[in-house]
Amino acid sequence: MTDKRTLFFGEADSYTVMTRGVAAQDLLAKLRTSALLYDHVILAAAYFWQSEQLRHVLPYVTDLIETGEILPSIRSPWITRDVIDYFDKRVEDTAGLVGTPIFGIQALASEIARPEQRPVAEQLATIGTLVHLDTGSVEDTFRGLWLTDSSNIRDPFSVHNAVLEATGGHDGGGDLLRGIGAIAHQAFFSRSVVAQELYGMNLPPALTTVLIDRASELYLRSNASACGSEQLVTARWAGSGGSSVGPLASANIDLFTQVLGVCGISPRQLRGLGDDEILAIKYSEEFQAFRETYFRLVETATLEHGNFTDEVWKRFERMRTRDRMAKRFIRVLKSIELASGALFAAALGSVVQESTTFGQTLMAASGAGAGAGRFLGGLKRLNTTPVDDFVEFATRKAYRVRLRASFRLRR
């Protein structure tokens, strides 16, 4: 019996939806795929009334909410009794924010609850399935993450490195970082507080945008931590309108979709599955075996990725001119992160295509429709008897070789 795996679906957060222009159909596809891969998918109940996209998605996920695959979250049970109580308190708590300068930003203003949104809360209340979250622990965790990120030199996307890139590593960067980190000492700490303080610091507009986006990422990570879940990882933009399937993470649903493609299951087939077929697949022995192999593959490849970036880091530390090289080094680490997902999928694909001994015939789950049968049949290339050998070869060999070849790092 494996431990339950839960995912916090932060991509449905209204700030994220509006700033990234995420379409409703894309959210729906990713939410249903997440519900297939994870035992439970958690997202704030407020998301459903905060954006037009989620209001559109709600009717299409009602059945998955009723079965508990998708769980709307509200505040702690000693603060809110149910969804309606939660909604009413949000209306009361955010009423004073209307008209304040920072909430002139539409994406942030979406967090303000309005009485006319109440029908969505009533619809959720009718469904009845929910989970309580400790909002106090969210705020505390967010404070800690913000402070840590302000001095985090190892994460290429950290607050520290964003400031370093923007200032070129000049002496003023240290004072600026101390001021940015000190935002966490505010009596009340939230994403909107961070945004308000950053705008008040008269930073370059591009840096302000990067830091607010990072604050949003850390805030959503705090929510995931509060419910003991993994945080949905979104493929990062790879410059000038391009995109990537990096970073390498089991919670990167774009990457999981690519892995399914390696097994012969297209995104179109995935979108065509009904809720009953998703449930039939999810709880079949065949898919459960595949799921555990997938998690092991990603976890093992992540170790290889970590070893590789450690080597890059150590080489940078040995450079006497590392201060001048810092911006270039950050860009290299970002490139490795962005490429990691695609390299992993390519490595896995090459192993699967060349393998002749890994397959075994699968039968569709009892009661599953034709779509479920085709889906399970497509997994036969990864549901192999020598799982340990397969994981070892696909990650410690094929992925390692591709990673090193792409960035020309040799032992």
C-alpha positions as CSV (number, residue, x, y, z in Angstrom):
1,M,0.0,0.0,0.0
2,T,1.6,3.3,-1.1
3,D,1.2,6.6,0.7
4,K,-1.4,9.0,-0.7
5,R,0.0,11.6,-3.1
6,T,-1.7,15.0,-3.1
7,L,-1.1,18.0,-5.3
8,F,-1.9,21.6,-4.7
9,F,-3.1,23.0,-8.0
10,G,-1.8,26.6,-7.8
11,E,-2.1,27.2,-11.5
12,A,-5.8,27.9,-10.9
13,D,-4.9,30.8,-8.6
14,S,-6.6,33.9,-10.2
15,Y,-3.3,36.0,-10.1
16,T,-1.6,33.2,-12.1
17,V,-4.5,32.7,-14.5
18,M,-4.7,36.4,-15.3
19,T,-1.0,37.3,-15.5
20,R,-0.2,34.3,-17.7
21,G,-3.4,34.4,-19.7
22,V,-4.2,30.7,-19.0
23,A,-7.2,29.5,-21.0
24,A,-10.1,27.7,-19.4
25,Q,-9.7,24.6,-21.6
26,D,-6.0,24.3,-20.7
27,L,-6.8,24.6,-17.0
28,L,-9.5,21.9,-17.4
29,A,-7.2,19.5,-19.2
30,K,-4.4,20.0,-16.7
31,L,-6.7,19.7,-13.7
32,R,-8.2,16.4,-15.0
33,T,-4.8,15.0,-15.8
34,S,-3.6,16.0,-12.3
35,A,-6.7,14.1,-10.9
36,L,-5.6,11.1,-12.8
37,L,-2.0,11.1,-11.6
38,Y,-2.5,12.2,-7.9
39,D,-4.8,10.7,-5.3
40,H,-6.2,14.1,-4.4
41,V,-5.8,17.5,-6.1
42,I,-6.4,20.5,-3.7
43,L,-7.2,24.0,-4.8
44,A,-8.6,27.0,-2.9
45,A,-12.4,27.1,-3.1
46,A,-12.0,30.9,-3.8
47,Y,-10.4,30.2,-7.1
48,F,-13.7,29.1,-8.5
49,W,-15.2,32.5,-8.1
50,Q,-12.1,34.7,-8.5
51,S,-11.7,34.1,-12.3
52,E,-14.0,33.7,-15.3
53,Q,-11.9,30.7,-16.4
54,L,-12.5,28.7,-13.2
55,R,-16.2,29.6,-13.2
56,H,-16.3,28.1,-16.6
57,V,-14.4,25.0,-15.5
58,L,-16.5,24.2,-12.4
59,P,-19.4,22.4,-14.2
60,Y,-16.9,20.1,-15.9
61,V,-15.2,18.9,-12.7
62,T,-18.3,18.6,-10.5
63,D,-18.2,14.7,-10.6
64,L,-14.5,14.6,-9.7
65,I,-15.1,17.0,-6.8
66,E,-18.0,14.7,-5.6
67,T,-15.7,11.7,-5.6
68,G,-12.9,13.6,-3.8
69,E,-10.4,13.5,-6.6
70,I,-10.5,17.3,-6.6
71,L,-10.8,19.0,-3.2
72,P,-11.7,22.7,-2.8
73,S,-10.0,24.1,0.3
74,I,-11.3,26.6,2.9
75,R,-9.8,28.1,6.1
76,S,-9.3,26.2,9.3
77,P,-12.5,24.6,10.8
78,W,-12.2,26.9,13.9
79,I,-12.4,29.9,11.5
80,T,-14.9,28.8,8.9
81,R,-17.6,26.2,9.1
82,D,-18.3,25.7,5.4
83,V,-17.9,27.3,1.9
84,I,-20.6,29.9,2.5
85,D,-19.1,30.9,5.8
86,Y,-15.7,31.1,4.1
87,F,-17.1,33.3,1.3
88,D,-18.9,35.6,3.6
89,K,-15.7,36.1,5.7
90,R,-13.7,36.8,2.5
91,V,-16.2,39.5,1.5
92,E,-15.9,41.1,4.9
93,D,-12.1,40.8,5.0
94,T,-11.5,42.2,1.6
95,A,-14.2,44.9,1.5
96,G,-11.7,47.5,2.8
97,L,-9.3,46.8,-0.1
98,V,-11.6,48.1,-2.8
99,G,-10.1,51.3,-4.3
100,T,-6.7,51.0,-2.7
101,P,-3.8,51.7,-5.2
102,I,-2.3,48.2,-5.2
103,F,-5.6,46.6,-6.1
104,G,-5.8,48.8,-9.1
105,I,-3.8,45.9,-10.6
106,Q,-6.6,43.7,-12.0
107,A,-4.8,40.4,-11.2
108,L,-4.4,41.3,-7.5
109,A,-7.9,42.8,-7.4
110,S,-9.3,39.4,-8.3
111,E,-8.6,38.3,-4.7
112,I,-11.3,40.7,-3.5
113,A,-14.5,38.8,-2.9
114,R,-17.7,40.4,-4.1
115,P,-21.3,39.7,-3.1
116,E,-22.3,39.0,-6.7
117,Q,-20.0,36.0,-6.7
118,R,-22.0,34.2,-4.1
119,P,-23.8,31.8,-6.5
120,V,-20.5,30.1,-7.2
121,A,-19.9,29.5,-3.5
122,E,-23.5,28.2,-3.2
123,Q,-22.8,25.8,-6.1
124,L,-19.7,24.5,-4.2
125,A,-21.7,24.2,-1.0
126,T,-24.3,22.0,-2.9
127,I,-21.5,19.7,-4.0
128,G,-20.3,19.6,-0.3
129,T,-16.8,18.1,-0.7
130,L,-14.0,20.2,0.8
131,V,-10.9,20.2,2.9
132,H,-9.8,22.7,5.6
133,L,-6.4,24.5,5.4
134,D,-4.5,26.1,8.3
135,T,-4.2,29.7,6.9
136,G,-1.9,30.6,9.8
137,S,0.7,28.1,8.8
138,V,0.5,29.4,5.2
139,E,1.4,32.9,6.3
140,D,4.3,31.7,8.5
141,T,5.7,29.4,5.8
142,F,5.4,32.2,3.2
143,R,7.4,34.5,5.5
144,G,10.1,31.9,5.9
145,L,10.3,31.2,2.2
146,W,10.6,34.9,1.3
147,L,13.4,35.5,3.8
148,T,15.3,32.4,2.6
149,D,14.8,33.2,-1.0
150,S,16.3,36.6,-0.5
151,S,19.6,35.0,0.3
152,N,19.3,31.8,-1.9
153,I,22.2,31.7,-4.3
154,R,21.6,28.2,-5.5
155,D,18.2,28.6,-7.1
156,P,18.6,30.4,-10.4
157,F,15.0,31.9,-10.1
158,S,15.4,33.1,-6.5
159,V,14.8,36.6,-5.3
160,H,18.5,36.9,-4.6
161,N,19.5,36.0,-8.1
162,A,16.8,38.1,-9.7
163,V,18.2,41.2,-8.0
164,L,21.8,40.1,-8.8
165,E,20.9,39.9,-12.5
166,A,19.1,43.2,-12.5
167,T,21.9,45.1,-10.6
168,G,24.8,43.3,-12.2
169,G,26.2,42.4,-8.8
170,H,27.0,45.9,-7.8
171,D,27.5,46.8,-4.2
172,G,24.0,48.3,-3.9
173,G,22.5,44.9,-4.5
174,G,23.2,43.8,-0.9
175,D,21.3,46.8,0.6
176,L,18.5,46.3,-1.8
177,L,18.2,42.6,-0.9
178,R,18.1,43.4,2.8
179,G,15.3,45.8,2.2
180,I,13.4,43.3,0.1
181,G,13.9,40.5,2.6
182,A,12.7,42.8,5.4
183,I,9.2,42.9,3.9
184,A,8.7,39.5,5.6
185,H,8.8,41.3,9.0
186,Q,5.5,43.2,8.3
187,A,2.8,42.5,10.9
188,F,0.6,41.1,8.2
189,F,2.3,39.3,5.4
190,S,0.6,38.4,2.1
191,R,1.3,38.5,-1.6
192,S,-0.5,41.8,-1.9
193,V,1.7,43.2,0.9
194,V,4.8,42.1,-1.0
195,A,3.5,43.8,-4.2
196,Q,2.6,47.0,-2.4
197,E,6.1,47.2,-0.7
198,L,7.9,46.4,-3.9
199,Y,6.1,49.1,-5.8
200,G,6.9,51.6,-3.1
201,M,10.7,50.8,-3.5
202,N,10.8,52.4,-7.0
203,L,12.6,49.4,-8.5
204,P,13.0,48.9,-12.3
205,P,9.6,47.8,-13.6
206,A,10.9,44.6,-15.1
207,L,12.5,43.6,-11.7
208,T,9.3,44.5,-9.8
209,T,7.3,42.1,-12.1
210,V,9.8,39.3,-11.7
211,L,9.8,39.7,-7.9
212,I,6.0,39.8,-7.6
213,D,5.8,36.6,-9.8
214,R,8.4,35.0,-7.5
215,A,6.3,36.1,-4.5
216,S,3.3,34.4,-6.0
217,E,5.2,31.2,-6.6
218,L,6.5,31.1,-3.0
219,Y,3.0,31.9,-1.7
220,L,1.5,29.0,-3.7
221,R,4.3,26.8,-2.4
222,S,3.3,27.8,1.1
223,N,-0.2,26.7,0.5
224,A,1.1,23.3,-0.8
225,S,3.2,22.9,2.3
226,A,0.2,23.7,4.6
227,C,-1.8,20.8,3.2
228,G,1.2,18.4,2.9
229,S,1.1,18.4,-0.9
230,E,3.4,18.7,-3.8
231,Q,3.0,22.0,-5.7
232,L,2.0,21.9,-9.3
233,V,5.0,22.8,-11.4
234,T,4.3,24.8,-14.5
235,A,6.7,24.8,-17.5
236,R,8.6,28.0,-17.4
237,W,8.8,30.4,-20.3
238,A,12.0,30.1,-22.2
239,G,12.4,33.6,-23.5
240,S,10.9,35.5,-26.4
241,G,7.5,33.7,-26.4
242,G,8.9,30.2,-26.4
243,S,8.1,27.6,-23.8
244,S,9.8,24.6,-22.2
245,V,8.7,21.4,-20.4
246,G,11.3,22.2,-17.7
247,P,11.8,21.9,-14.8
248,L,12.1,18.2,-14.1
249,A,9.5,17.4,-11.4
250,S,6.9,14.7,-11.0
251,A,4.3,17.5,-10.4
252,N,5.1,19.0,-13.8
253,I,1.9,17.9,-15.5
254,D,3.3,19.1,-18.9
255,L,6.1,16.6,-18.4
256,F,3.7,13.8,-17.4
257,T,1.7,14.4,-20.6
258,Q,4.9,14.1,-22.6
259,V,5.7,10.8,-20.9
260,L,2.3,9.5,-21.7
261,G,3.1,10.5,-25.3
262,V,6.2,8.3,-25.2
263,C,3.8,5.5,-24.3
264,G,1.6,6.2,-27.3
265,I,-1.1,8.2,-25.5
266,S,-1.7,11.6,-27.2
267,P,-3.0,14.7,-25.4
268,R,-6.1,14.4,-27.6
269,Q,-6.8,10.9,-26.3
270,L,-6.3,12.1,-22.8
271,R,-8.7,15.0,-23.3
272,G,-11.3,12.6,-24.8
273,L,-11.6,10.5,-21.6
274,G,-14.8,10.8,-19.6
275,D,-14.8,11.1,-15.9
276,D,-15.9,7.5,-15.5
277,E,-12.9,6.4,-17.7
278,I,-10.5,8.5,-15.7
279,L,-11.6,6.8,-12.5
280,A,-11.5,3.4,-14.1
281,I,-8.0,4.0,-15.3
282,K,-6.8,5.6,-12.1
283,Y,-7.8,2.8,-9.8
284,S,-6.7,-0.1,-12.2
285,E,-3.7,-2.2,-11.1
286,E,-2.1,-1.4,-14.5
287,F,-2.1,2.3,-14.0
288,Q,-1.1,2.2,-10.4
289,A,2.0,0.2,-11.4
290,F,2.8,2.6,-14.1
291,R,2.3,5.6,-11.8
292,E,4.8,4.3,-9.3
293,T,7.3,3.6,-12.1
294,Y,6.8,7.2,-13.3
295,F,7.4,8.7,-9.9
296,R,10.6,6.6,-9.4
297,L,11.9,7.6,-12.9
298,V,11.5,11.3,-12.1
299,E,12.9,11.0,-8.6
300,T,16.0,9.1,-9.8
301,A,16.5,11.5,-12.7
302,T,16.2,14.4,-10.3
303,L,19.1,13.1,-8.3
304,E,21.2,13.0,-11.5
305,H,20.1,16.6,-12.2
306,G,21.1,17.6,-8.7
307,N,24.5,16.0,-9.1
308,F,25.1,17.7,-12.4
309,T,24.1,21.2,-11.1
310,D,26.3,20.6,-8.0
311,E,29.3,20.1,-10.4
312,V,28.4,23.2,-12.3
313,W,28.2,25.1,-9.0
314,K,31.5,23.8,-7.7
315,R,33.3,24.9,-11.0
316,F,31.8,28.4,-10.6
317,E,33.0,28.6,-7.0
318,R,36.5,27.8,-8.1
319,M,36.6,30.8,-10.5
320,R,38.5,33.8,-9.1
321,T,36.4,36.1,-11.3
322,R,33.1,34.6,-10.1
323,D,31.6,38.0,-9.2
324,R,31.9,39.1,-12.8
325,M,30.6,35.7,-14.0
326,A,27.6,35.6,-11.7
327,K,25.0,36.7,-14.3
328,R,26.3,34.3,-16.8
329,F,26.3,31.5,-14.2
330,I,22.7,32.2,-13.3
331,R,21.7,32.0,-17.0
332,V,23.5,28.7,-17.4
333,L,21.6,27.2,-14.4
334,K,18.3,28.5,-15.8
335,S,19.1,26.9,-19.1
336,I,19.8,23.6,-17.4
337,E,16.5,23.8,-15.5
338,L,14.5,24.7,-18.6
339,A,16.0,21.9,-20.6
340,S,15.7,19.2,-18.0
341,G,12.2,18.1,-18.7
342,A,12.7,17.9,-22.5
343,L,15.9,16.0,-22.0
344,F,14.2,13.5,-19.6
345,A,11.4,12.9,-22.0
346,A,13.8,12.4,-24.9
347,A,15.9,10.0,-22.9
348,L,12.9,8.0,-21.8
349,G,11.5,7.9,-25.4
350,S,14.8,6.5,-26.7
351,V,14.9,3.8,-24.1
352,V,11.2,2.8,-24.7
353,Q,11.6,2.7,-28.5
354,E,14.8,0.6,-28.4
355,S,13.4,-1.8,-25.8
356,T,11.9,-5.1,-26.8
357,T,12.0,-6.9,-23.4
358,F,10.2,-4.3,-21.2
359,G,6.6,-4.8,-22.5
360,Q,3.9,-7.0,-21.2
361,T,0.3,-7.3,-22.4
362,L,-2.2,-5.4,-20.3
363,M,-5.9,-5.8,-20.1
364,A,-8.3,-2.9,-19.6
365,A,-9.8,-2.4,-16.2
366,S,-13.0,-4.2,-15.5
367,G,-15.9,-2.0,-16.5
368,A,-13.7,0.5,-18.3
369,G,-14.8,1.9,-21.7
370,A,-13.0,1.7,-25.0
371,G,-11.0,4.8,-24.2
372,A,-9.7,3.4,-21.0
373,G,-8.8,0.2,-22.7
374,R,-6.7,2.0,-25.3
375,F,-5.1,4.1,-22.6
376,L,-4.0,1.2,-20.5
377,G,-2.8,-0.7,-23.6
378,G,-0.5,2.3,-24.3
379,L,1.2,1.8,-20.9
380,K,2.6,-1.6,-21.7
381,R,6.0,-0.3,-22.7
382,L,6.7,1.1,-19.3
383,N,4.9,-1.6,-17.1
384,T,7.9,-3.9,-17.2
385,T,9.0,-6.7,-15.0
386,P,12.6,-5.5,-14.5
387,V,11.5,-2.1,-13.2
388,D,14.8,-1.5,-11.4
389,D,16.9,-2.1,-14.5
390,F,14.6,0.1,-16.5
391,V,14.7,3.0,-14.1
392,E,18.5,2.7,-13.8
393,F,19.0,2.7,-17.6
394,A,16.5,5.4,-18.4
395,T,17.7,7.9,-15.8
396,R,21.2,7.2,-14.6
397,K,22.4,6.4,-18.1
398,A,20.3,7.8,-20.8
399,Y,19.3,11.0,-19.0
400,R,22.8,11.6,-17.6
401,V,24.4,11.3,-21.1
402,R,21.9,13.7,-22.7
403,L,22.3,16.2,-19.8
404,R,26.1,16.3,-20.0
405,A,26.2,16.3,-23.8
406,S,23.8,19.3,-24.0
407,F,25.9,21.4,-21.6
408,R,29.4,20.0,-22.5
409,L,30.3,19.1,-18.9
410,R,32.7,16.1,-18.7
411,R,34.0,14.3,-15.7
